[in-house]
């Protein structure tokens, strides 16, 4: 029975080690994807805002015919 308890403890420790490696890999992939998305989305949002700011007519200069 003592041998079985030690085996169960080693299995549990191994499971925790494998789970921690898997979680760290998943979190690193998610973090990288978020970083890339922000690196692409923020300049894109600034570009869209600038185009909208330049292309849209001013409220003062609108002419209604």
N, C-alpha and C positions, 0 to 999 in steps of 0.2 A: 504494500500500500504506500509506503514511503517513496518507493521508486516511481510510482504512478503520480504521486503528488509533485515530485521534482520534475517529471516529464511535462505535466500540465503547466507548471510555472514557466518552464522553458518555452513551451508552445505559446503561452500568453505573452511572454516577453518578445518572442519572435514576431507574433502578430502585431504587437504595438510598434515594433521597429519598422515592419513592412508598411503598416498603416501611416506612420509618420512620414516615411519616404514618399508614399503615394500622395498624401495631402500636400507636402511641400512641392511636389512636381505640379500638381493641379493648380495650386495657388500661384506658382511662378508663371505658368502658362496664362492664367487669367490676368495676372498683373501685367504681363507683357502685352496682352491683347488690349487691355484698358489703356496702357501707355501709348500704344500705337494709335488707338482710336482717338485719344485726346490730341495726339500730335498731328493727326490729320484733320480732325473736326474743328479745332479751334482756329487754325488758319483759314479753313474753308468758311467758317462762320464770319470771320473778319472780312474775307473777300466778298462774300454775299452782301454783308452790311455796307461795305464801301461801294459796291456796284449799285445797290439800292439807293444809297445816299447820293451818288453822282447822277444816276439815271432818272430818279424821280424829280418831277418839277417842284419848285418851291411853292409854298402856299400863297405867297405874295404875288408871284408872277403868273398865276393862272388866269387865262383869258377864257371867258365863256362867250360863245357866239350864238 
